[in-house]
Structures are given as C-alpha cells and as structure tokens.
Amino acid sequence: MDLLVNKKDATPVLLDPRALGSILYHDIFDYPLSFSELIKWERAPGKGQVKIIVQIKNGFYFLQGRDGIILKRLMRKRISAKKLSIARKASQILATIPMVKFVGITGALAMENADDDSDIDLLIITQKGTLWTSRILVLLALKAIGFPVRRYQDKDQKDKLCLNMWLDETALAWPKKDRNIYTAHEIAQIVPLVNKAKAYERFIFANKWAKRFWPNAIKVQTIKMNPENSSKLLSSLVEPLARKLQMWYMRGKITREVVGIKRAVFHPFDWGKLVLSKLTS
C-alpha cells in the first residue's frame, strides 16, 4: 500500500485511494485508524489518486484538523469495555438455549466505539424454523436473570441489550437491495460471542460479497452444512403460534422494521442511509 504522510507539517500528499477511502469512511464515525487498522479496513481499489491532507499522531491516522477524535476514540474504548463485559455475561446465558446458534456484537460497540449512553446491539442466529420461539425463550431468560433489555421507544437505553437482529440459520444472506459499503462494514466488524455449528462461518460465507468493499476485513471459509430440522411439533405448531403472538404484540409499533418468518430486523433509524449520504456529499 502506497501511503505518504507528512508527520510534521501535514502538507498535501498523494494517498493510495484505498487508504484514503478508509480514512474518509471512518472519519464519519470519529474513528482514527492505526496503521494495522488502515490495512485491515483497506477499501476496494478506486480510480486515480486524490490530493488531501492527512495527519498522524500517537499512532493514529486522521484528516487534517481532526486530532480531537483521538481522545474521543480512547474514551469510547474505555466506555466500551464495560458494555462488552455485559454482553459477554449475557451471551453465556443465551448459549444455554439449544436453539440459539450464534450471538454476536454489532454496531459501534463491535468497534469499541460506543458512547456512554448507548445500548448493546446483538445479532442472534437461531436454529432452522425456530426464530420466533427462540426469541421468546431469549427474552424470558434475560428477564429471569435480570439483564436489562431495550424495549420499543425506550428513551433510557444506556447499557441495555438491544436484540435488534434475528436470523434463521437458513436465511443468512443479506438482501441484495441492501448490500453496500455500510452493511458490508457492519458485517465485517461483528464480534462473535456464541458460535455453534460454525454458524458464524456460515454467515460470513453467505455474505462473502462484503469482501468487494472491504477485501482484508473478513476471511471466508467454504462451509457445507445441512441445518438440522426442528421437531415437527415445534415447527408446525409452536413456532407459528410464537410468531403470531409476537406480531400481535408488535401491532401498531412497526415502522421501518423488517419482520418475517426467517428474519427480524428492528432498526428504527436508518444509519446506513445517513452514512451513504455523507459519503456522497
């Protein structure tokens, strides 16, 4: 990677488009990069070179005049440590539920870049045909242990578990219409906490398209596994009933959330749209 930086005067330099692209993208999140991160989050090759001023301080690369985000990142890293501890403890409980195949940290916390008042985003992958039954069991287990779970329109979200993404293990691929640089990064940054039957590896394989945007950020393994079928009683009676009950409970509350038989995504705010607009502005 051809990266030229003037460490003293921060004068205009020519950057490899892949390095520049990474710095520009992460600047949206107030996230300066170390050199190793600059390589890991190297963006797919672009065309030509761009003239821009980049600075380096305390081992972090950032855009000119943005050195203040170094302290912000270090503070967020300290804040994230507590939230990561909560997530790990909760995942130990969820791991005891047979139908839960994977639990992973997503969002800002996955990058150790969480604010003090932010929640803890989790992705959960469930056994074939058990998503809605698993969701009930997960919520009951967390409530029984006393873990705070963020609920619809909660104003106080600090340190609460936000179970905002649920996937059936037979529906791991991201919808084609939503595949972009933002969702690719979100996939690549996931931190696995519970991983049964190579669910994480299967998830990454199903979303190997993300390498088109971030070639060095994920490792794809070819995984061939046939998910086990759940019992007929569970799949034909319990699961449909669990879904109907939860859909009834959520009636009138769903806005832009995606809710289906094999996929449930609860994202009231479209961060991807905001990020993509900033990249093109």
C-alpha positions in Angstrom: 0.0 0.0 0.0 1.5 3.3 -1.1 0.8 5.7 1.8 2.6 9.0 2.1 2.1 11.2 5.1 3.9 14.3 6.3 4.1 13.8 10.0 5.3 17.3 10.9 3.6 19.9 8.7 0.7 17.9 7.4 1.1 19.3 3.9 -0.9 18.0 0.9 0.1 14.5 -0.1 -0.9 11.8 -2.5 -2.6 8.8 -0.9 -3.3 5.4 -2.3 -7.1 5.6 -2.9 -7.7 2.5 -0.7 -6.0 4.1 2.3 -7.7 7.5 1.7 -11.1 5.8 1.3 -10.7 4.1 4.6 -9.7 7.2 6.5 -12.6 9.2 4.9 -15.1 6.4 5.8 -14.1 6.0 9.4 -13.9 9.8 9.9 -17.7 9.8 9.7 -17.7 7.8 12.9 -15.0 9.9 14.6 -12.7 6.9 14.4 -9.0 7.5 13.6 -7.1 4.4 12.4 -3.9 2.8 13.5 -1.6 1.6 10.7 -2.7 -2.1 11.1 -6.3 -1.0 11.0 -5.6 1.0 7.9 -4.5 -2.2 6.3 -7.4 -4.3 7.7 -10.0 -1.8 6.6 -8.4 -1.0 3.3 -11.2 -0.2 0.8 -11.6 -1.8 -2.5 -9.4 -0.2 -5.2 -10.7 3.1 -6.6 -9.7 5.1 -9.7 -6.7 7.5 -9.7 -5.3 9.4 -6.7 -6.7 12.1 -4.5 -4.9 15.1 -3.0 -5.7 15.5 0.7 -4.0 16.4 3.9 -3.7 13.6 6.4 -2.0 13.7 9.8 -0.6 11.2 12.2 -0.4 11.5 16.0 0.0 8.9 18.7 -0.1 6.2 16.0 -3.4 7.2 14.6 -4.2 8.5 11.1 -6.9 11.1 10.5 -7.9 14.0 8.4 -6.3 17.4 8.9 -7.6 19.2 11.9 -9.4 16.2 13.3 -6.9 15.2 16.0 -9.6 15.7 18.6 -11.1 12.4 17.6 -8.1 10.5 19.0 -9.1 11.3 22.6 -12.8 10.6 21.7 -11.8 7.1 20.4 -9.7 6.4 23.5 -12.6 7.4 25.8 -15.1 5.4 23.9 -12.8 2.4 24.1 -12.8 2.6 27.9 -16.6 3.0 27.9 -17.0 0.1 25.6 -15.1 -2.2 28.0 -18.0 -2.2 30.5 -20.6 -2.8 27.8 -18.5 -5.7 26.3 -18.4 -7.3 29.7 -22.2 -7.1 30.0 -22.6 -8.6 26.5 -20.3 -11.5 27.3 -22.1 -12.3 30.5 -25.5 -12.2 28.7 -24.2 -14.4 25.9 -23.2 -17.1 28.5 -26.9 -17.3 29.4 -28.0 -17.4 25.8 -25.5 -20.1 24.9 -27.5 -22.5 27.2 -30.6 -22.2 24.9 -30.2 -25.1 22.4 -31.9 -23.2 19.5 -29.5 -20.2 19.7 -26.7 -20.9 17.3 -24.9 -17.6 17.3 -24.7 -14.4 19.3 -22.6 -11.5 18.1 -21.9 -7.9 19.0 -22.8 -5.4 16.2 -22.8 -1.7 15.7 -20.5 0.8 17.4 -19.7 -1.5 20.3 -18.2 -4.0 17.9 -15.6 -1.4 17.0 -15.2 -0.4 20.7 -16.5 3.0 19.7 -19.7 3.2 21.9 -20.9 6.3 23.6 -21.6 6.3 27.3 -25.4 6.4 26.9 -25.6 3.8 24.0 -27.1 0.4 24.2 -25.6 -3.0 23.3 -26.6 -4.3 19.9 -26.7 -8.0 19.4 -27.2 -10.3 16.4 -28.8 -13.7 17.1 -28.9 -16.6 14.7 -31.4 -19.4 15.5 -31.9 -23.0 14.6 -33.8 -23.7 11.4 -37.5 -22.9 11.9 -37.3 -21.6 15.5 -36.7 -17.9 15.2 -39.8 -16.7 17.0 -39.8 -19.5 19.6 -36.1 -18.7 20.3 -36.9 -15.0 20.7 -39.4 -15.7 23.4 -37.0 -18.0 25.2 -34.2 -15.5 25.0 -36.3 -12.6 26.3 -37.6 -14.8 29.2 -34.1 -16.0 30.1 -32.6 -12.5 30.1 -35.5 -11.2 32.2 -35.2 -14.1 34.7 -31.5 -13.3 35.2 -32.1 -9.6 35.4 -30.4 -8.3 32.3 -32.0 -5.0 31.1 -33.4 -5.3 27.6 -34.2 -2.3 25.5 -37.8 -2.1 24.5 -39.8 -0.2 21.9 -39.3 3.6 22.2 -37.1 3.3 25.4 -35.6 6.7 26.0 -33.1 5.4 28.5 -31.0 2.9 26.5 -27.7 3.0 28.4 -26.1 -0.4 28.8 -29.4 -2.2 27.8 -29.3 -5.2 25.5 -30.7 -4.3 22.1 -31.7 -7.6 20.3 -32.2 -5.9 17.1 -31.3 -8.5 14.5 -32.6 -12.1 14.3 -31.8 -14.6 11.5 -32.9 -18.1 10.9 -29.8 -20.2 10.0 -31.3 -21.0 6.6 -31.6 -17.3 5.7 -28.2 -15.8 6.4 -27.6 -13.8 3.2 -28.1 -10.1 3.3 -30.9 -8.9 0.9 -29.3 -7.8 -2.4 -31.0 -4.4 -2.3 -29.3 -3.6 1.0 -25.8 -4.6 0.0 -23.5 -1.6 0.2 -20.3 -0.3 1.8 -22.1 0.4 5.1 -23.7 -3.0 5.5 -20.5 -4.7 4.4 -18.6 -3.0 7.2 -21.3 -3.8 9.7 -21.0 -7.5 8.8 -17.2 -7.5 8.8 -17.0 -5.8 12.3 -19.3 -8.3 14.1 -17.7 -9.8 17.2 -18.7 -13.4 17.8 -19.7 -14.4 21.4 -21.5 -17.6 20.9 -20.8 -19.8 17.8 -22.4 -23.2 17.5 -22.1 -25.5 14.5 -20.0 -22.9 12.7 -22.9 -20.5 12.4 -20.6 -17.5 12.2 -18.5 -19.0 9.4 -21.7 -19.9 7.5 -22.9 -16.3 8.0 -19.7 -14.9 6.6 -19.8 -17.3 3.7 -23.4 -16.3 2.9 -22.2 -12.7 2.8 -18.9 -13.0 1.1 -20.0 -10.2 -1.2 -18.8 -7.9 1.6 -15.2 -8.5 0.5 -15.9 -6.4 -2.6 -16.0 -3.4 -0.3 -13.5 -4.4 2.4 -11.2 -7.1 1.0 -9.0 -7.5 4.0 -11.6 -7.3 6.8 -13.1 -10.8 6.7 -11.9 -14.4 6.0 -14.3 -16.6 4.0 -14.3 -20.3 4.6 -16.3 -22.7 2.4 -18.8 -24.3 4.7 -21.2 -27.0 3.6 -23.6 -28.0 6.3 -27.3 -29.0 6.3 -29.0 -27.4 9.2 -30.9 -29.9 11.4 -34.7 -29.8 11.3 -36.5 -28.9 14.4 -39.2 -31.2 15.7 -42.5 -31.3 13.8 -44.3 -30.2 16.9 -42.1 -27.1 17.2 -42.0 -26.2 13.6 -45.7 -26.8 12.8 -47.4 -25.7 16.0 -45.2 -23.8 18.5 -43.2 -21.7 16.1 -46.3 -20.3 14.1 -48.0 -19.6 17.4 -45.0 -17.8 18.8 -44.8 -15.7 15.7 -48.5 -14.8 15.8 -48.3 -13.8 19.4 -45.4 -11.5 18.9 -46.8 -10.0 15.8 -50.0 -9.2 17.7 -47.9 -7.7 20.5 -46.0 -5.5 18.0 -49.0 -4.4 16.0 -49.0 -0.6 15.6 -45.4 -0.4 16.7 -43.7 -1.4 13.5 -42.4 1.4 11.3 -39.4 0.6 9.1 -38.6 -2.7 10.9 -38.3 -5.8 8.7 -40.3 -8.7 10.2 -40.7 -12.1 8.6 -40.7 -15.8 9.2 -36.9 -16.2 8.9 -35.7 -12.6 9.5 -36.5 -9.9 12.0 -34.6 -6.6 12.0 -35.5 -3.9 14.4 -33.7 -0.7 13.3 -36.0 2.3 13.9 -33.3 4.6 12.4 -31.6 4.0 9.1 -27.9 4.7 9.9 -26.9 3.3 6.6 -28.8 5.9 4.7 -27.1 8.7 6.7 -23.6 7.2 6.2 -24.1 6.7 2.5 -25.4 10.3 2.1 -22.3 11.6 3.9 -20.0 9.6 1.6 -21.6 11.1 -1.5 -21.9 14.7 -0.2 
